[in-house]
C-alpha cells in the first residue's frame, strides 16, 4: 500500500459535513442562550475589540461559561459532539471513498481543516475517519477547565494546514520542518492530488490555493443561492453541489472521477519514468 499514490481530501466541518455551527447543537443551549444571542455577543466583542473572529468566539465560550458558573471542560465538549447532525450520506462516505480509491490504485486520506472546535469534532461518529483534525482547541488548567486558545484556525491560516498535509508535517508544533525547503518530488501529497471541500467564503483561501497549484475544490450548499453561484462563475471553485454525500450524487461521482484522474496521472508518470530509465540504461 505504501507505493500507492496518496490523495488527500480536506474538509471544512460546519455547514460542510454538519448542518450548522457545531456550537449550536448542545453548547449554546447548555448556557441557556439562543444561537442568535450567543453569536451576537461574540460578533459585538469581535468588532468592538478589533479581534480575530475565531479568537472572539473562543473567548466568549470561556467567559460566558465562567460568568454562568458552568464548567467548560474537554470531556464535556467531546460529549457534545454526539449531538452533531451530519448531512445525508456523510456517515458512510469516508469508508466508501477510501475503498473506491484502493480499487483504483489510490490511497485516500481524509483531513479536517475547520474553524470549529476540535474537541466537539472528536466526539462525533466520524472522528475515526480522519488522519488528522486541524481545528480550534483550548488549553486546560490543572482542574480540567478551558483557560486559553491552544490552537486557532481562522479563515486565512487554514492554508498552513494544506502545506502541512502537502509536506507530511502534521504536528502543529513543528514549524521547523514545515518551513524547511523541500524538493517538489519529495513532498508526501502533491497539490495535484488534493481535494478541498467547503461551504463558502470562509473556505475561499484554501479553494483558491487548490486552483493555483493544480488541486481541486468543491463548494457544497444546503440551499443554492447567488453567493454559491458566484464562487463558480468567478472561478474561485471548480464545482458546486448540494451537501449530499450519498452514493451516486453529483458530489460522489465527481470526487470518484478526480480519484480516477489521479490514478491515471500516476500511471502515466510511472510509464514516463520507466522509459527514461530504459533510455539511460541503453
C-alpha positions as CSV (number, residue, x, y, z in Angstrom):
1,X,0.0,0.0,0.0
2,X,2.9,2.4,0.7
3,X,3.8,2.5,-3.0
4,X,0.3,3.8,-4.0
5,X,-0.2,7.5,-4.8
6,X,-1.9,9.4,-1.9
7,X,-4.9,11.5,-2.4
8,X,-5.8,13.9,0.4
9,X,-9.4,15.1,0.8
10,X,-9.7,18.1,3.1
11,X,-13.0,19.2,4.6
12,X,-14.3,22.2,6.4
13,X,-16.8,21.0,9.1
14,X,-19.5,23.4,10.0
15,X,-22.1,23.5,7.2
16,X,-19.9,21.3,5.1
17,X,-20.2,17.9,7.0
18,X,-22.8,19.0,9.6
19,X,-25.9,21.2,9.1
20,X,-24.9,24.3,11.2
21,X,-22.2,25.7,13.5
22,X,-21.3,22.8,15.8
23,X,-21.7,25.0,19.0
24,X,-25.4,25.4,18.1
25,X,-26.3,21.8,18.8
26,X,-25.5,21.5,22.5
27,X,-23.0,24.0,23.8
28,X,-25.1,27.2,23.3
29,X,-28.3,25.6,24.7
30,X,-26.2,24.5,27.8
31,X,-25.6,28.2,28.5
32,X,-29.4,28.9,28.5
33,X,-28.9,31.1,25.4
34,X,-30.3,31.1,21.9
35,X,-27.9,30.8,18.9
36,X,-28.7,34.4,17.9
37,X,-27.9,35.7,21.4
38,X,-24.5,33.9,21.6
39,X,-23.3,34.8,18.2
40,X,-24.5,38.4,18.5
41,X,-22.5,38.8,21.8
42,X,-19.5,37.2,20.0
43,X,-19.7,39.4,17.0
44,X,-20.1,42.6,19.1
45,X,-16.9,41.6,21.0
46,X,-15.1,40.9,17.7
47,X,-15.9,44.2,16.2
48,X,-15.6,46.3,19.4
49,X,-12.1,45.0,20.2
50,X,-11.0,44.5,16.6
51,X,-10.3,40.8,17.4
52,X,-9.7,37.8,15.2
53,X,-13.2,36.5,14.8
54,X,-12.3,32.9,15.8
55,X,-10.5,34.1,19.0
56,X,-13.5,36.2,19.8
57,X,-15.9,33.2,19.8
58,X,-13.4,31.0,21.8
59,X,-13.1,33.8,24.4
60,X,-16.8,34.1,24.5
61,X,-17.2,30.4,25.2
62,X,-14.8,30.6,28.2
63,X,-16.1,33.9,29.6
64,X,-19.8,33.2,29.3
65,X,-19.4,29.7,30.8
66,X,-17.4,31.2,33.7
67,X,-20.0,34.0,34.2
68,X,-22.7,31.4,34.4
69,X,-20.7,29.2,36.7
70,X,-20.8,26.4,34.1
71,X,-17.5,24.4,33.9
72,X,-16.1,24.3,30.4
73,X,-14.2,21.0,30.3
74,X,-12.7,19.0,27.4
75,X,-14.7,15.9,28.1
76,X,-17.9,17.9,28.2
77,X,-17.2,19.3,24.7
78,X,-16.3,15.9,23.3
79,X,-19.6,14.5,24.7
80,X,-21.4,17.3,22.9
81,X,-20.0,16.0,19.6
82,X,-22.5,13.2,19.8
83,X,-25.4,15.6,19.1
84,X,-23.9,17.0,15.9
85,X,-26.2,16.4,12.9
86,X,-24.4,15.3,9.8
87,X,-25.5,15.7,6.2
88,X,-27.1,12.8,4.3
89,X,-24.5,10.2,3.3
90,X,-21.7,11.5,5.5
91,X,-21.7,8.5,7.8
92,X,-20.6,6.0,5.2
93,X,-18.8,8.5,2.8
94,X,-15.3,8.1,4.2
95,X,-15.1,4.3,4.1
96,X,-16.8,4.2,0.7
97,X,-14.4,6.7,-0.9
98,X,-11.4,5.1,0.7
99,X,-12.4,1.8,-0.6
100,X,-13.1,3.2,-4.1
101,X,-9.6,4.7,-4.0
102,X,-7.9,1.4,-3.2
103,X,-9.9,-0.3,-6.0
104,X,-8.4,2.3,-8.4
105,X,-4.8,2.1,-7.0
106,X,-5.0,5.3,-4.9
107,X,-4.6,5.6,-1.1
108,X,-7.2,8.2,0.0
109,X,-6.7,10.1,3.3
110,X,-9.3,12.4,4.9
111,X,-8.5,15.5,6.9
112,X,-10.5,18.2,8.7
113,X,-9.4,21.9,8.4
114,X,-12.0,23.7,10.5
115,X,-12.5,26.9,12.5
116,X,-14.8,24.9,14.7
117,X,-13.8,23.0,17.9
118,X,-11.5,20.0,17.7
119,X,-13.0,18.7,20.9
120,X,-16.5,18.6,19.6
121,X,-15.4,17.0,16.3
122,X,-13.6,14.3,18.2
123,X,-16.9,13.4,19.8
124,X,-18.7,12.8,16.5
125,X,-19.3,9.4,15.0
126,X,-16.9,10.2,12.1
127,X,-13.9,11.4,14.0
128,X,-12.2,8.0,13.5
129,X,-12.2,8.6,9.7
130,X,-9.7,11.4,9.7
131,X,-5.9,11.1,9.6
132,X,-5.7,14.5,11.3
133,X,-8.1,17.0,12.6
134,X,-6.9,20.6,12.4
135,X,-9.3,22.7,14.3
136,X,-9.5,25.2,17.2
137,X,-8.7,23.8,20.6
138,X,-8.4,25.0,24.2
139,X,-5.6,24.7,26.7
140,X,-6.9,23.4,30.0
141,X,-5.8,24.1,33.6
142,X,-5.0,21.6,36.3
143,X,-8.7,21.3,37.1
144,X,-9.6,20.5,33.5
145,X,-11.2,23.8,32.8
146,X,-10.6,25.7,29.5
147,X,-8.4,28.8,30.0
148,X,-6.8,29.8,26.7
149,X,-6.9,29.0,23.0
150,X,-4.3,26.3,22.3
151,X,-4.9,26.3,18.5
152,X,-6.7,29.0,16.4
153,X,-7.7,28.0,12.9
154,X,-9.0,31.2,11.2
155,X,-10.1,31.6,7.6
156,X,-6.7,32.7,6.3
157,X,-4.3,30.5,8.3
158,X,-6.3,27.4,7.2
159,X,-3.8,27.4,4.2
160,X,-0.9,26.5,6.5
161,X,-2.6,23.2,7.2
162,X,-2.8,22.4,3.5
163,X,1.0,22.9,3.4
164,X,1.4,20.6,6.4
165,X,-0.5,17.9,4.6
166,X,1.5,18.5,1.4
167,X,4.8,18.0,3.3
168,X,3.6,15.4,5.7
169,X,4.3,17.7,8.7
170,X,1.1,17.1,10.8
171,X,2.4,18.2,14.2
172,X,1.1,21.8,14.6
173,X,4.1,22.5,16.9
174,X,6.6,21.5,14.2
175,X,7.2,24.8,12.3
176,X,10.8,24.0,11.6
177,X,10.1,21.1,9.2
178,X,7.0,23.0,7.8
179,X,9.2,25.9,6.7
180,X,12.2,23.9,5.6
181,X,12.8,23.9,1.8
182,X,11.8,20.6,0.2
183,X,12.0,19.4,-3.4
184,X,8.6,19.0,-5.0
185,X,9.1,15.3,-5.8
186,X,9.8,14.5,-2.1
187,X,6.6,16.1,-0.8
188,X,4.2,13.5,0.7
189,X,1.0,14.6,-1.1
190,X,1.3,16.6,-4.3
191,X,-1.1,19.5,-4.6
192,X,-2.4,17.9,-7.7
193,X,-3.6,15.0,-5.6
194,X,-5.6,17.3,-3.2
195,X,-9.4,18.0,-3.0
196,X,-10.8,20.7,-0.7
197,X,-14.5,20.6,0.2
198,X,-16.0,23.6,1.9
199,X,-19.2,25.6,2.1
200,X,-18.4,29.2,1.2
201,X,-16.5,32.3,1.6
202,X,-14.5,31.3,4.7
203,X,-13.0,28.5,2.6
204,X,-12.0,30.7,-0.4
205,X,-8.3,30.9,0.6
206,X,-7.9,27.1,0.5
207,X,-10.1,26.8,-2.6
208,X,-8.0,29.4,-4.5
209,X,-4.9,27.6,-3.3
210,X,-6.2,24.5,-4.9
211,X,-6.9,26.3,-8.1
212,X,-3.4,27.9,-8.1
213,X,-1.5,24.6,-7.5
214,X,-3.5,22.2,-9.6
215,X,-5.7,20.6,-7.0
216,X,-9.5,20.6,-6.9
217,X,-12.1,22.5,-4.9
218,X,-15.7,21.8,-4.3
219,X,-18.3,24.1,-2.6
220,X,-21.3,22.3,-1.0
221,X,-24.5,24.1,0.0
222,X,-27.8,23.5,1.7
223,X,-29.6,26.0,-0.5
224,X,-28.2,27.2,-3.8
225,X,-28.1,31.0,-4.0
226,X,-26.2,33.8,-5.7
227,X,-23.2,33.6,-3.3
228,X,-22.7,29.9,-4.2
229,X,-23.1,30.6,-7.9
230,X,-20.7,33.5,-7.6
231,X,-17.9,31.1,-6.4
232,X,-18.2,29.1,-9.6
233,X,-18.8,32.0,-12.0
234,X,-15.8,33.9,-10.7
235,X,-13.6,30.8,-11.0
236,X,-13.0,30.6,-7.2
237,X,-14.1,26.9,-7.1
238,X,-14.1,24.1,-9.5
239,X,-17.5,22.5,-8.7
240,X,-20.7,23.3,-6.6
241,X,-23.0,20.6,-5.3
242,X,-25.7,20.1,-2.7
243,X,-24.3,18.8,0.6
244,X,-25.5,15.3,-0.1
245,X,-22.7,12.7,0.2
246,X,-24.8,9.7,-0.8
247,X,-23.6,7.3,-3.4
248,X,-24.5,8.3,-6.9
249,X,-24.9,12.0,-6.2
250,X,-23.0,14.6,-8.2
251,X,-20.6,15.2,-5.3
252,X,-19.9,11.4,-5.0
253,X,-19.4,10.9,-8.8
254,X,-17.1,14.0,-9.2
255,X,-14.8,13.0,-6.3
256,X,-14.6,9.5,-7.7
257,X,-13.7,10.9,-11.2
258,X,-10.9,13.0,-9.6
259,X,-9.6,9.9,-7.9
260,X,-9.6,8.1,-11.3
261,X,-7.7,11.0,-12.8
262,X,-5.1,10.9,-10.0
263,X,-4.7,7.1,-10.6
264,X,-4.3,7.6,-14.4
265,X,-1.8,10.5,-13.9
266,X,0.3,8.4,-11.6
267,X,0.3,5.5,-14.1
268,X,1.4,7.8,-16.9
269,X,4.1,9.4,-14.8
270,X,5.5,5.9,-13.9
271,X,5.5,4.9,-17.5
272,X,7.4,8.0,-18.5
273,X,9.9,7.4,-15.7
274,X,10.4,3.8,-16.9
275,X,11.0,4.9,-20.4
276,X,13.6,7.4,-19.3
277,X,15.4,4.7,-17.2
278,X,15.4,2.4,-20.2
279,X,17.0,5.2,-22.4
280,X,19.6,5.9,-19.8
281,X,20.4,2.2,-19.5
282,X,20.5,1.7,-23.2
